[in-house]
């Protein structure tokens, strides 16, 4: 009798400058690293994407949001199950939620786990 295949490990990506986010399979700390991380996963299904708005100093998540928006604008959005926006900055978080929802990404405002 054949053994069932193990369930694939979910792909959970995160961009956050401070939090540990233990569920994440990959965690990066800057927007530049976030853009690179998404480009590495282009064409792959991402189960969850966790985004923090403020990334320290003058850095924010907006370059990552722009990449996601541009992909959707050109008819080739990233394949993401759910984008979770967790941020202590309510205005920044709402901007991200609104921007990505406009492009039909499945987005939730969340508390980081």
C-alpha positions as CSV (number, residue, x, y, z in Angstrom):
1,X,0.0,0.0,0.0
2,X,1.3,3.4,-0.9
3,X,2.0,6.0,1.8
4,X,0.1,9.3,1.4
5,X,2.2,12.2,0.2
6,X,3.0,14.6,3.0
7,X,1.2,17.9,2.8
8,X,3.3,20.6,1.3
9,X,4.7,23.2,3.7
10,X,2.7,26.4,3.3
11,X,4.6,29.3,1.9
12,X,4.3,32.1,4.5
13,X,6.3,35.2,3.7
14,X,6.8,38.2,6.0
15,X,8.2,41.7,5.8
16,X,8.7,43.2,9.3
17,X,11.6,45.1,10.8
18,X,11.1,44.0,14.4
19,X,8.7,41.1,15.0
20,X,9.8,37.4,15.0
21,X,6.7,36.1,13.2
22,X,7.4,32.4,13.9
23,X,4.9,31.1,11.4
24,X,6.8,32.7,8.5
25,X,8.8,30.4,6.3
26,X,10.8,33.4,5.2
27,X,11.2,36.7,7.0
28,X,12.9,39.8,5.7
29,X,13.4,43.2,7.4
30,X,13.5,45.9,4.7
31,X,11.4,46.9,1.7
32,X,14.3,46.1,-0.6
33,X,14.5,42.6,0.8
34,X,10.7,42.3,0.5
35,X,10.8,43.2,-3.2
36,X,13.6,40.6,-3.7
37,X,11.6,38.0,-1.8
38,X,8.5,38.5,-3.8
39,X,10.5,38.4,-7.1
40,X,12.0,35.1,-6.0
41,X,8.5,33.7,-5.5
42,X,7.1,35.1,-8.8
43,X,4.9,32.4,-10.4
44,X,4.6,30.4,-7.2
45,X,1.6,30.3,-4.9
46,X,2.2,32.2,-1.6
47,X,-0.2,31.0,1.1
48,X,0.2,34.1,3.3
49,X,2.0,37.4,3.0
50,X,2.5,39.4,6.2
51,X,3.3,43.1,5.8
52,X,4.2,45.7,8.4
53,X,3.9,49.3,7.2
54,X,6.8,51.0,9.1
55,X,10.1,49.3,8.6
56,X,12.5,51.5,10.5
57,X,13.9,54.9,9.7
58,X,12.5,56.2,6.4
59,X,11.7,52.7,5.1
60,X,8.1,51.6,4.6
61,X,6.3,48.7,2.9
62,X,5.3,50.9,0.0
63,X,7.9,49.6,-2.5
64,X,6.5,46.1,-1.9
65,X,2.9,47.4,-2.3
66,X,3.9,49.1,-5.6
67,X,5.4,45.9,-6.9
68,X,2.1,44.0,-6.1
69,X,0.0,46.8,-7.7
70,X,2.1,47.0,-10.8
71,X,1.9,43.2,-11.3
72,X,-1.9,43.4,-11.0
73,X,-2.1,46.4,-13.3
74,X,-0.2,44.5,-16.0
75,X,-2.7,41.5,-15.6
76,X,-0.2,39.2,-13.9
77,X,-0.9,39.6,-10.1
78,X,1.1,37.6,-7.6
79,X,-0.7,34.4,-6.5
80,X,-1.3,35.1,-2.8
81,X,-3.9,33.3,-0.7
82,X,-4.2,36.1,1.9
83,X,-2.2,39.3,2.6
84,X,-2.2,40.2,6.3
85,X,-1.4,43.8,7.1
86,X,-0.1,44.2,10.7
87,X,1.1,47.6,11.8
88,X,1.0,49.9,14.8
89,X,0.5,52.7,12.2
90,X,-3.3,52.6,11.6
91,X,-3.2,55.1,8.7
92,X,-0.3,53.3,7.0
93,X,-2.0,49.9,7.5
94,X,-5.3,51.3,6.0
95,X,-3.4,52.7,3.0
96,X,-1.9,49.2,2.3
97,X,-5.3,47.4,2.8
98,X,-7.1,49.9,0.5
99,X,-4.4,49.8,-2.2
100,X,-4.1,46.0,-2.4
101,X,-7.9,45.5,-2.1
102,X,-8.4,47.7,-5.1
103,X,-6.3,45.3,-7.1
104,X,-8.3,42.3,-5.9
105,X,-5.8,40.9,-3.5
106,X,-7.4,39.1,-0.5
107,X,-6.3,41.5,2.3
108,X,-7.0,41.5,6.0
109,X,-6.0,43.9,8.8
110,X,-4.4,41.6,11.4
111,X,-2.5,41.4,14.6
112,X,1.0,39.8,14.1
113,X,1.3,36.3,15.5
